[in-house]
Amino acid sequence: MVDPDPATRSNVSSEQRSLRARIAAETSWANTLDPTARARHLRELRSLRSSSLADGNRVRAEHLRKAHYLKMALKSARARRAKSLAVDTDARQ
């Protein structure tokens, strides 16, 4: 739910926006009767993209898919590490 008043929106911190977005996402998934069906088209798009990048080679497409998810995992780990270091630095001050 987006607040239509821009003045109110500017007073919301990034942490509050993030929390609101997470609440909305969790509520949306909680109201989804068939989560597999809801995300099916996204998996199909990812598969098509990998396949097109691999020129139809299924083995290469699978490696591209795995590389994509490994890159996402690395980015996530780096972000968690940076957040952890920031929290540690703030705690010491």
C-alpha positions in Angstrom: 0.0 0.0 0.0 1.6 3.3 -1.2 1.0 6.4 0.8 -0.5 8.9 -1.7 0.9 11.9 0.3 4.5 12.6 -0.8 5.1 14.7 2.3 4.4 11.7 4.6 6.4 9.4 2.4 9.6 11.5 2.7 9.4 11.2 6.5 9.7 7.4 6.4 13.2 6.0 6.9 14.7 3.5 4.6 14.5 0.9 7.3 10.7 1.5 7.7 10.2 1.3 3.9 12.1 -1.9 3.9 10.1 -3.3 6.8 6.8 -2.3 5.1 7.9 -3.9 1.9 8.7 -7.1 3.7 5.4 -7.1 5.5 3.6 -6.6 2.2 5.5 -9.5 0.6 4.9 -11.9 3.4 1.2 -11.0 3.5 1.0 -11.5 -0.3 2.7 -14.9 -0.1 0.5 -15.9 2.9 -2.6 -15.1 0.8 -1.3 -17.2 -2.1 -3.1 -20.5 -2.3 -0.6 -22.1 -4.8 2.9 -20.5 -4.5 4.3 -22.9 -7.0 1.9 -21.7 -9.7 2.5 -18.1 -8.7 6.2 -18.3 -9.4 6.1 -20.7 -12.3 6.2 -18.1 -15.0 9.4 -16.6 -13.4 11.1 -20.0 -13.4 10.1 -20.4 -17.1 11.5 -17.0 -18.0 14.8 -17.8 -16.2 15.0 -21.1 -18.0 14.3 -19.5 -21.4 16.9 -16.8 -20.8 19.6 -19.4 -19.8 18.6 -21.5 -22.8 18.9 -18.6 -25.2 22.2 -17.5 -23.8 23.5 -21.1 -24.3 22.2 -21.3 -27.9 19.9 -24.2 -26.9 22.7 -26.3 -25.4 21.0 -27.8 -22.3 24.2 -28.6 -20.4 25.6 -25.1 -21.0 22.2 -23.6 -20.0 22.3 -25.5 -16.7 25.8 -24.3 -16.0 24.7 -20.7 -16.7 21.8 -21.1 -14.4 24.0 -22.5 -11.6 26.5 -19.6 -12.1 23.7 -17.1 -11.9 22.5 -18.5 -8.5 26.1 -18.7 -7.2 26.6 -15.0 -8.1 23.4 -14.1 -6.2 24.6 -16.1 -3.2 28.0 -14.4 -3.3 26.3 -10.9 -3.4 24.1 -11.9 -0.6 27.0 -13.1 1.5 28.9 -9.9 0.9 25.9 -7.8 1.8 25.4 -9.8 5.0 29.1 -9.5 5.8 29.1 -5.7 5.2 26.0 -5.3 7.4 27.6 -7.4 10.2 30.7 -5.3 10.1 28.7 -2.1 10.2 26.8 -3.3 13.2 30.0 -4.3 14.9 31.5 -0.9 14.2 28.4 0.9 15.5 28.5 -1.3 18.7 32.1 -0.3 19.4 31.5 3.4 19.2 
